[in-house]
Amino acid sequence: MKIPASPRFEEERRRFGFEFTCEACAHFVPTIEVCGHGFPTDEHRDARYDGVSGAAIVFCKEWELA
């Protein structure tokens, strides 16, 4: 699912500690930086959202809290 980025979302994400990227997902294999289910990770990584204004927020349908 994709939603438009907004300053409000960014502020609330940081304030509430909202996790939604690969690095916080139980299916992510950090040693080789891939999704254990084989999904692409480009749009779901922390680096995409750090300091980037205007990037659409992309949620993975398989995300599971690690």
Secondary structure, DSSP 8 states (H G I E B T S, - for coil): -EE---HHHHHHHHHHT---SGGGBTTEETTTTEETT----GGGSHHHHTT-SS--EE--TT--B-
